[in-house]
């Protein structure tokens, strides 16, 4: 069986050392604050510093990976005779995965003996990271490129993304809620609970009154949807609110007996849109 490499992008919110342990290569999206001249990658600025700047009013904007950047990432692997499985950011939220597919098509003309498969996961943040991690386990157990790609296709609609935000202003900037909803949400202490739907879009699902209630909703959704409530693989990511992420992990353990596999920061690429104080829960469910 020919060797292949799993490639993802930095919207997966997995830290470089974790990716290295999984033998996964990440292609960077970039972020830029309005007042700065230079863009930076997901891991180039300390996460707490990034969120502190957002709390002080700085506005961050993101840029997708372009075709040329993908070609630069793929080319050394192809020259080494390795095939590629690119597991990418939701096409419902970014053009990144489309750029990856375009780069793959161009390079396979140049390297007809090699294969590049691109997979639109319709997932984001550590939901994408969870699918990458699960695919790595399949590869470690001997799955071929084709088998790993089929696993991604078969599993992506079961990757549940449930999250709550602390301040609606960031969703308002991204057009996810109206200015009126953001204003009254702040006045009434409304904390929306959202998920990523089957088209890879962010959908506002539940309005919880207060932070504790919104975190409880996340735990409730796990109990409602999880495929294996006690032994499933669970990731939590957070926007610089580690203590509350740990509280969610404790709720899951106390209520369902499940141990959270990974608690990670939401990096700047995703955090630019969700803001500080976001808590997100990812797991494999019967459906999204």
N, C-alpha and C positions, 0 to 999 in steps of 0.2 A: 504494500500500500504506500503510495507516494506521500511524503511528509507535507503537512500544511500548517499554516500559521493562522491563529485567530486574531483579527484586528478589530478594534472598536474605535470610538471617539470619546473625547473628554467630557461629553455630556453624561457619561455613565456614572460619574461621581464615585469612582473607585480610586483609591490613592495609588501612586506609582509603585510603591513597594508591594501592594496587594496584587496589582497587575503583573509585576515582575514574577511573583511567586506562581502566578497562573500561566506564565509565558505568553502574555497577551500584549500586543502593541496598541498604543492609543494615539490617534491623530488629533491634534488640538484645534478646537474652536477657540476664538479669542474674544476678549472683553475690553471695553474702553470706557473710561469715565468722560463725561462731556467736557470737563475742564482740563483734561490731559491730552497730550499730543500722541502718546504711544499706546498701543494695544498691548495686552498681556494675556498669557495663557492661563488655563484653569489652576495651575499649581505654582504660578510665578509670584503671587502675592499671598502673604499669610491670611488665612481665611478670616480670623477675627479682625484684622486690619481692614479687609474688604467690607465686612459688615458694619464696622464702625463708621466707615465713610458713607455707607448708605444711610445709616441712622442720622448722620449729620446733614443729610440732604443731597448728597452727590447722586447723580443719575448715571447708571451703568447701562451700556448697550452692547449687544453681542453680534458677532459675525460668524457665519457658517464656514465650514471647511470648503475651499474651492477645489476645482478639478486638479489643478497643478499640484496642490499640497498633497492630495491623495496619490498622485502619480509618483511624487518624490518619496512617499512612504512605502508604496507598493514595489517600486522598481528594484531596490536592493534585494528584496525577498525573491522576486522572480529571477533575478540574475543568479541567485544562489540555488535555483532550481526548486523552489518551494511554491506550492499552491497557497491560495489565500481564501479565508472565509471572513468577510467583513460584516460585522453585526452592528447595525447603525441606528442612530437617533431617529425618532419618529418623523416620518414625512409630513405628519399633521402639524408639526411644530417647527420644522427646519427644512431647508433645501439640502442639508448635508448629505443625507443618504443618496439623494439623486446625483450629487456631484461624485460620490464614490462609485456609483453605477456607471457614470459616463467615463470616469478614469479607467475603470475595469474594462469597459468595451474597447477603449483605445489601446490599452496595453496588451490585451489578448490578441489583437491584430499583429502586434510587434513580437509577441511571444506565444505563438499558436500552440506550443507544446505545454503551456501552463494553463491553469484554470483559476479564475477568480469568481467566487460566488458572493453576491451582495444580498443582505437580508434586511429589509425594512421591518424593524421590530414593532413599530407603532408604540414604542415605549420610550421612557425618558428617565433621567436621573438614576437612582439606584434600582429602579425597575429595569432599565436597560442593563445596569450592572448585575442584577440578579440573573437575568437571562444569559448574559455572558458567562457568569460563574457556573451556572448549571450546564451550559454547553461545554465548558472546559472539563467538567467532570465526565461528560460523555466521551470527550476526546481521550481523556486519561484512561477510560475503560475500553479504548480501542475503536471508537466510532470513526468511520471514514469521513472525508469531507462531505460527501453526499448525505451520509447518515446524520452528521452534525447539522447540516443545513436543514434537513427535514425536521429534526428535533426543534430547531428555532421556529420553523413554520408551524409546527403542530402545537407549540407551547405558548407562543406569543399572546394568544387571546386568553390565556389563563394567568398572565402576569398582572396581578392586581396592584394598582397605584391609588392609595387613599392618603390625602394630606389636608392639613389645615394651615392657614396663614394667620399671622398675628396682626397685620395691618393691611387693609384693603387697598391702600394707595398704590401698591405695586401691581396688583391685578388691574386696577383702574388704568394705569399707564399702558398696560398691555392689551386693553380693550376687553378684559375678561368680565369686569363688572362696570356698571355705569357710575358716573360721578355722584349721582344722587344716592345710589346704593352704598357707595364707599362712605359718603358723608353720614348717612343715617346708621350705617353699620358701626362707625366709630362712636357715635353718640349712644347707641343702644348696646354697645359691647357685643356685637354680633361677630362670631368667628365662623366663617364659611368652611364647610368640608367639601372638598372637590375630589374628582378622580379623573383618570385618563381613560377615555372610552375606546370602543373597538376601532374607531377611525384615527386614534392617536391624538385626539383633541382634549383639552382641559374642559371639564364640565362641572359647573357648580351644582352640587347635589343636596346639601343639607345646611340649614342655618342653625348653629348652636349658640346658646346664650352663655358666653364666657369661655375662658380657656380650658378649664377643667372639663367642661361638658364636651368641647370639641375633641379633646384627647380621648375621652371615653368613647366617643362615636367611632374613632379609629379602631379601638379595641373591639367594639361591638361588631364592626364590619369584618374584622378578622374571624370572629366566631361565626358569623353568618356565611362567609364565603370560602374560607380556607379549605383546601382539598384534604390536607392532613393537619388537623388543628394541633396535635401534640408533637408531631415530629417534622413538620414542614420546615423548609429553609426560609428564614425571615430576615429581611434587611430593614433598618430604619436609617433615615438621613435627616439632618436638621440644619437650620440656618442660624448657627451660633447660639443654640439653646440646648446644650448637652444634658443638663440636669432634667429637663422635661422629656427629652428623648429617652433617658434612662427610666423615668417614671412610666412611660408607655411600655418599655420593655418589661418592667416589673408587673404591670397590669396583665400583660400577655402571659407571663410566667405563672402568676397567681391564678388567673382565670382559666387558662387552657393547658398549662404545663409545658409550654413551648419555650425553648431557649433561643433568643435572638442571635443569629450568626454574626451579624455585622452592624455596628452603629457608625455612621460616617457623616462627615460634613457634606452639606449641599454646596458644591463648588460655585465659583462666580458665574459660570456659564448658565446654570439653572437659577442660581440665587439672584441674578440680576432681574429676573422676572417674578420670583416668588417673595423675595425680601427676607430680612432678618426675622427670626422667630418662627419660620416655617418648620413644621414637623411632618414627615412623610413615612408611610408604612408600605412595604412591598412584600408580597408573598404569592405563592401559587394557589389559585382558587379554582373552583368549578367553572367559573366564568369571571369576567372582569367586574 
